[in-house]
Every structure is written in C-alpha cells, then in structure tokens.
C-alpha cells in the first residue's frame, strides 16, 4: 500500500517538473521573440545596434527617425560663413549629419560632412584608412567665404565600429565640439510655407526646413535607403532682412527630371549652384541639384513648388 502511494507521489512530481520545464521554455522563447522584434533592444543579444555606444563614439546625441534610422546631426556651428555678403546660419547650409540603419546582421551608415578646404585631405585620408567609403566630394554653394566642401561617406558593418571609424575623421575637425546655436525667431508665416509645399516644415534657430520624399523606393546593394538617410528633397529658408529670405537645399532627381527642374528654377531666377551624385550604386540613379536665391519668401516658395511638381515626389 505504501509503495503504491509512493509511486503515485513520484509520478505527480515528475509530471509537475515536466509542466514547469515546458512553461519556462515557452516563456523564454516568447521573451526572446519580443526582444528580437523590438527596435530599441540592445544588439548585444540580438544584433541590433547599441545606439548609446554609437553616440559615445561620435560624441553627439542622436534620434530615431522614420524608417528606423538613427540620425546624428553634425552642425558646423564653429564656422562663420557668408554667401554674397549674407551671413548664413548653420541650419541653412552647414548642417552635416551621419545616419545609421540596421540591415539584418550588420548596419549601414551614410553621412554628409561639412568641411573647410584644409579639412578635406586629412579627413578623407583617415576615413579611407578606417575602411569608410567616400562616395562624393563637392560644393553646395557658390561664392561662399570661406570655401566650404561636402564629403559624402558610406560604410557597412558593426555600428559601433563604424561610429569609431567616423569619429577618427571627425577628430581632425571642429565638428565634435559642443557649440550650441543661438535661438533666433523666424518672422515668416510658417503655415503659408507649409501650405505651399503641402508638407509640414520645422523651424529651428531661425531657419525653416521642409523635406519632401520621393515616391519610389531607393535601393543600394539590395538595401532600401529611407528618406531620412538623405534621399528626400531638402529646402531651407533663412530671413535676410527687408522681407526677404535666402533659400538653399537640394532637389533629389531622376535623370529625366534634371533639365525640367533646371529650366523651372532658372525661369524664376533661382540659381542652380551644383548638380552631382551623393551615392555610387543606388537604384534608380539619383542626381542632387543645389540652388540659391534671396528674394520674397512666398514668391520663392511658389517657384520651388512648381519645380517640385516636375519630380516624382510626394
């Protein structure tokens, strides 16, 4: 009798152990599944980037943008630049950046570094030495003092190592210094600009910015490039006094759109200051058209809207 009772106790115990083991395993699998799908989970356990370590390497804080792009601004607040005698604010044409996106088990980084002429060769040499690819070097403006150039970069691999490589180049410039831009009002009617562009812009330190993405997917090496990684048309307005604004930025264009947009801008006396690539193997092939004018804000907004309507944009 006692043996039968003992055997029953043992069987119950083994069944309970088995149930607990199955439940524990299931719970672990659920937790791991949740962690692997979370965009903010640390990549030390599921290969997603440790953005805090990326920030530490670059020396600047970043933000998550649409498309799961981790974006770090690299403004040249240390530079005093004029165009045709007009002092330009950092947000108008001196806002460099670097952007990271996780792609399967590695990250892709793209960036646009704002450099003085003396910065170019030391920075480019160091970045190449660190395994970062250079995809373009060019002007955006004409007649600026001092001369400013823009270096476009790209890399693939571990995000922290990519950040460390880029940081080695940035250390040869004044980019990483924490210089806060002055808060400046924007006296132009922002709502009228938003209505003209049919997109909501933002105002920061006296500069209005609006971005207009293209409708098609932009691919490179089999990876989709989100608009936040520099493939959206970018338009900036800075008041210059007497009811006028300076405008600059770049249109993101397919080959067949380049000349229609040139003609449209020229018709409204908006100078085209550069036409070039930013990437090397993107599909469809894109061209970036930079521009400049200093005139009535609504007149310029309508002119830019007319040019945008000649593109395959939202």
N, C-alpha and C positions, 0 to 999 in steps of 0.2 A: 504493500500500500504506500509506504513512504517513498519507495523507488519511483512509483508512478507519479506521485506528486512532484518529486524532484525533477523528473524528466519533463513534466509539463512546465515547471518554472524555467528550466533551461531553454525549452523551445520558445516560450514567450519572450525571454531575454534576448535570444538570438534574433527573433522577428523584430523586436524594438530597435536593436542595433542596426539591422538592415534598413529599416524605415528611416532612422536618423541619418544614416550614411547617404541614402538616396536623396533625402531632403536637403542635406548640407551641400551635396554636389550640385543639385539643381539650383540652389540659391547662389552658389559661387558662379555658375555659368550665367545666370541672369545678371548678377552684378557686373561680371566681366563684359557681357554684351552691352549693358548700359554704358559702361565706361568707354568701350571702344567706339560707340556711336556719338559720344559727347565731344563737341568741337573744342572744349576747354580742358579736356583731360590731358594730363602730362604725358608726353611721349616716351617717358622712361618705362611705361608699362604697355603702351600700345602704339608707339612710333609717332604719335602726334607731337608737334613742336613744343618745347618748353619756352614759351614766349617771354617769360620773365628773364630767362638766361640770354635770350636774343637781345632784349632791352639792355641788359647789363653789359653785353659785349659792345653794342653800338653806342651806348652811353646816352640814349634818349628813350623816353617812354613812347609806346605805340598804342594803336587802337585797332579793333577788329572792324573791318568794313564789309559791305555786302560781297558775297562770293567767298566768304571765309578767308579774306585777305588780311594779313597782319601788316599794318601800314605804319611806318615811322617817318615823320617829317624831318627833313634836314635843312632848315632855312638858313640863309646866309645873312642873318641879322648883323653880322660884323662888317658887312660891306656898305659903302656909301656910293651908289651908282646913279648917274644921270643919263637920260636919253634926250638928245637935242635940248640940253639945258634943263630938262624936267627931272627933279629928284624922284626916283621910283621907290615905292615901298616893297618890302620883302615879298609880300603876297602877290604883287603884280607879276614879277618875273624872276624872283630869286629864291623860289621855294623848292629846293631839292627834296628827294624822298627815296626810300627803299621799301619794297613790299615783298612779303613772303607768303607763299601758299603751299600747304601740304598736298603732295601728289603721291598717293599710295604710300610707299615706304621711304620716300625722300621728299625734300622740299625744293621748290623753285623760288628764286629771288630775282627781281628786276629792280632797277633803280635809275635815277637821273640825278647826277651830282653837279652842283653849280660850282664852277672853278674859275679862278683867275688864270691868266696865261702862265704865270710862274708855277701854279699848282699842277698843270696838266701832266708833264712828263714824269715827275716824281710819283704822283698818284697812280697814273696809268701803269708805270713800271712795277710798282708794288702790288697792285691788284692782279696783274698778269702773273707775277711771281707767286701769288697766293692761290692761283687757279680760277680767278674770276674772269669771265669773258667780257671783252669790250665789244659792244655792238654798234656804237656810233659816237662821233665827236663832232660838234658843230656849234654854230651860233644860233641864237633865237632872235636877237635884237640887231639893229644896225645903228651905228653912231653912238653907242653907249661908252661911257668913261667911268672907271677903267674897263678894258675889254673883258667880257665875260664869255666863257665857253661852257658847254653842257656835255657831260660824259655819261652815256647810257651803258649800263652794265647788266649782266645776267649770269646766273650760276645755278647749279643743281647739286644736291647732296644733303648732308646733315645740316639742319637750320642753324644750330649753334656754331658749327664750324664755318658756315657761310658768313654768319654775322661777324665772327672773329676775323675772317679774311678781309671783309669790307672795312672793318674798324681799323685794320692796319693801314689802309689807304687814307681813311678819314683823319688819322692822327697826323698826317703830313699837311693838314689844312687847319683852318679855324672853325670848321663845321661843328665839331662836337662841343664847343664851348656853350654853356647855358646863358645865352643873351636873350632876355625877354623883349619882344617887340612892344612898342608903345601902343596903348589903346587909343584909337583915333575914330571919331564919328564918321558916318557915311551919309552925307546930306541929300543924296539922290533917292527918289522914290523907288524902293526895292520892289514893291508889289507890281509896279508898271514894268519893270525889267523881267520879273518872273512871268508876267502875263505874256510878254512879247516872246520869251524863249519857251514858254509852255513847260517850264521846269522850275522847281523851287531852288533858288540860289542861296548862298550863305554869305554873311558879311563878317569879316574878321580884320581888326586893326585897319579899318578904313578902306578895305578892298572887297568888292563884290565878286563872288566866284560862282559860276554855274558850269556843270558838266553834263554833256549830252552823249549818252552811249550810242553805239551803232546797233542796228537790228540783228545782224548776223553774228554767229559765234566766231570768235577769233581763236585760231588754233596755232600752236607751235610745238613741234616734236610730239604730236599726239596729245597735247595738253591744252585744255581750254584756258584762255587768258581773260580773266574778268575785267570789266571796265576800270575797277579800282587799281589795276596794275598798269595804267597809263594808256588805255586804248579807247578812251572817251574824249570827244571834242571838249576842250577846256577854254573858257572865256573869262577874262578878268577885267574889271572896271576900277579905275582909281581916279577920284576927283583931282583936278589940277587947278581949280580956281576959275572965276568968271563963268561959272555954269558949265564948264567943260570937263570931260573925263579923258584919261588916257586908257586905251584898250590894248590888250595883247593876249596871247594864248596860242593854241594850235588846233587846227581842224584835222581830224583823223579821216583820211580819204582813200577810197579805192582809186586805181589808176585812171579810170574813165571820168572820175569826178574832179580831178585836179584842175584842168583848164576851165571848166564851167565855174568853179569856185573862184579861180584867179580873176576871171572876167567880171564876176559879180562883185568881188571886193574892189577891184580897180575902178569899176563904174562909180562906186561911192567914195572914191579917194581914200580907201584903206590900203596902206602899203603892205605888200607881201614881202616879208623880211627873210624867209628861209623856206625851202622845200627839201625834205630829206627823209631817210628811214630812221627809225628808232630801234627796230629789231632786225634779225637776219633771215629767219626761216619761217616767218608767220604766214598763215593762210586764212583768208585771202591776203595778198600782198598789200601793205598799207604805206601811205605817204603822209607825212606830218607837215602841215603848212602853217607857219607862224606869221603873225600880222601885227600892225601897229597903226594907230591913229590917235588924234587928240581933237575932240570935237564935241558937239552936243550929244548927251547920253542916249536920248531916245532915238535920235537920228541914226546913231551908230548901232543901237540895238536892233532897229528895223533892218538895217543893212546886213548885219550878221545873221538875222533870222532868214533873210532872203537867201543868203549863201547856204545856210543850214538846210534849207528846203531842197537844195540841189544834191543832197547827200542821202545815203541810206541810213538815216539816224532816227531815233525815237522822237 
